[in-house]
Amino acid sequence: MTTLVLDNGAYSAKIGYSHEKVSVIPNCQFRSKTSRLKTFTANQLDEIKDPSGLFYILPFQKGYLVNWDVQRKVWDHLFGKEMFKVDFADTSVVITEPYFNFTSIQESMNEILFEEYQFQAALRINAGSLSAHRYFQVNNQELCCIVVDSGFSFTHIVPYCRGKKMKDGIYKEVRSLTPTDFQVSVLQPPNPISYPWEGGKLLAENPDFDEMVVTREDYEENGHFICEEKFDI
């Protein structure tokens, strides 16, 4: 079974199979100001010589996925024949969502992934958690890190210790709260836009990956409960 990794950001989608390279694509639709019936989706913008006559429609508002009609059209384009040609009967998906996402949005995503697209397995996860996984894989001597996830709508500052997200330990000032005999360093990766996606790629290759996902069979048997139990959002 292949794994598709999708860092579904509020402005851009970072997407690719775990055995391939990442593509960065606008997560939106574009419409003509003069002809509202003419619509362009995601990277179809590249076909337009003069984009000044367009306005764009985002599926996200204030950091949360609320326009499912637009998001479906973007995903249909990404998953379809023009882009990644997804064989849903033989594909699992790793997909990101915001911290503290609303339950109603989480449940809608479950339904769309499993019931509409019929992925065989899914892992919903925060982009910051994928960044932390990427960091710990390269710096395996480190026990803790703080991920500053600055996206289109939000900036989250989240500590991770031994690979686990510490929800109650978010602080703004690192140096002032750290004992003076502890070294504090700030690392900006050379590829910050695709860094979480690279974490998802590594996660998909983890021997324990099958234990992290919810299968379509699990979902059909247990519904939203199994996703709520397994995914740490």
N, C-alpha and C positions, 0 to 999 in steps of 0.2 A: 504494500500500500504506500502511495506517495503522500507527502505532507506539504500543504500549501501554507506559507507563513504570510499573514496579512496584518501589518501594523496600520490599523484603520484610523488615521489621524483626522482632525477636524478640517485640515486644509489639503493634505496630501496623503495618498495611500502608498505605503511601501510594501511591495508584494513580490513574491517569487516562490518557486518550489525550493524545498530545503536543500536540494542537490544542485541548484542553479544560482544565478546571480539575482540581485534585487533590482526592481524597477521602481522609480519614484514617479507617481502619476497624480495629477490633480483629482481630489475627491470631491467633484462638483459637476454641475451641468452649466452650460453657457447657452444663452438665448439672445437672439437678435433684438435690438431695441426697435427696429422698424417692422420686423416680421416675427411675431411671437411664436409662430408655429415652427420656426426653424430652431432646432435644438442640437447642441453638440455636447457630447459626454466625455469627461475625463480627458485623455490625450488626443481626442479628436480636434482639440483646439489647435494642434500643430498644423492642421490643414488650412487654417485661416490666415490669409496674408495680412489683413488689417483687423485685429481684435478690438479696436477702439469702439466699434459699434455693438459690442456685446455687453451683457451684464451676466453675472454668475449667481448661481443658487447653490448654497451649501446644505448638506444634510444635517449639519451640526448647528446648534444655536447655543451660545453661552457655554460651550464645552460639552454639550450632551446631544446625542443622536435623536432628533425629533422628527425629521422629515424622511420617513421611510420610503416614500415614493421616489425621491431623488436617489437615496442610497441604493434602493433596489436596481434602479437603472444603471448606476455606476457599477455595481457588482455584476449585473447581467453582462455588461460590456467587458469587465475584467475577466470574468469566468468563461466568456463565450469564445467563439471560433476566431475572432480577430485578435484575441490576446492569449490567454493561458489554456484554452481548450480543456477545461477541467472535466475529468471523468469522475463524477460524484460517487459512482458505485465503487471506486477504488481510491478515494482521496479523503484524508483527514485534514482539518484546518486548525491552525493556531491563529487566533484573532485577538487584537487588543481592544480595550475599552477603558474609560476613565476610572480613576479611583472613586470609591463611594458612589458608583453608578446607581441610578434609581432602579428599584426592583422591576418596575413595569418595562423599562428599557431592556433589562437583562432577559426578562421572559420573552419579549418580542424577538430578541436576537436568537434565543434558543429555538423558537418556533420557525424562524426563517431559515436558520442553518440546517435544522434537522427535518422539518416538515416540508418546506418549499424546495430548498436546494438538495436536501437529502445527503449531506455529507455523512460519511461512515463513522466519523468521530470528530470531536471538537474540544479545544482547550481555549477558554476565554481567560484572559490575563491582562494585567496592567503593563503598559509599555515600560514603565520604570522597573518592574520586576524582570523583564527581559534584559534590560540594560544591566541590572545587578548580576544576573546570571552570566552575561557576557563578560563582565568585569572579573567575577570570581573564577571563571574558567581560565582566564589569562593570568590572574594574580592569585593563584591557589594558596599562597601563604597568608593572604589577608583573611581576617575573620569578619570584619565589618566594613561597611562603606555607607556613604550618604549619596543618594541619587537626586540631582537637581534636574527635574524633567520640565523643561520650559517649552510649552507647545503653543499652538495658535490661540487658545483661549485661556489656559491656566499655566501657572508654574507651581509644581508640587515639589516639596523637599522632604524626602522620605528615607529614613535609615533602614538598612538591612544588616542583619547579624546572622552569621552562619547560614546565609542563603534565605533567611526568613525576613519578611516585612514586619517592621516594628511599628504598628499603627499608632501606638500611644507615645511615641518618642520623637515627634517631629519638632525641630527647633530651627531657628533662623541663624543663630550665631554659633558656629562650630568651635572656633578658637576659644571663646570666653567660657564655654562649657566643658572644655577638654582639659584634663590635668596637664601641667606644663611639661611633664616628662613623656607625654605622648606626642608623636609626630603627626602633624596634620598637613596633608597635601591636597591640592586641587588638580584634577585631571580632566582636560577636555579632549575627548577622542578626536582623531583626525576626520572622522566621518560621523558627526553627531546625528545627522538626519536618519541614517540607516543603522545606527548602533543598536537600537532595540530589535530591529529585524534580524540583525546578525545574532543577537541573543536567542531569538526564536528559532533560527536555523540550528544553533548548537543544541537547544533544548529538544528539538525534534530528533536529534541523533543520540540523546541520552538513553541509556539502557532502561531507565525507569519511565520513559515517556508514556508507554501504554498504561501505566498506573495513574498518570496525571489526567488523562483525557476522559471524557464521557462518550461512550459509544452510542450510536443510534439505537441499538438494542436496549441499552441502559435507559435512554431517554424515553423510548416507547413504553417501557415497563414501569418507570418511576416518575416520569414527567419532570417538572421544574425542580422538584425536591432534590434530585440527585445532582443537578447542576449547582444549586445553592450550597449543597453539602461539600462539593468537591472543589469549586472555584473560589479562590480567596480574592474577592474584589473589594 
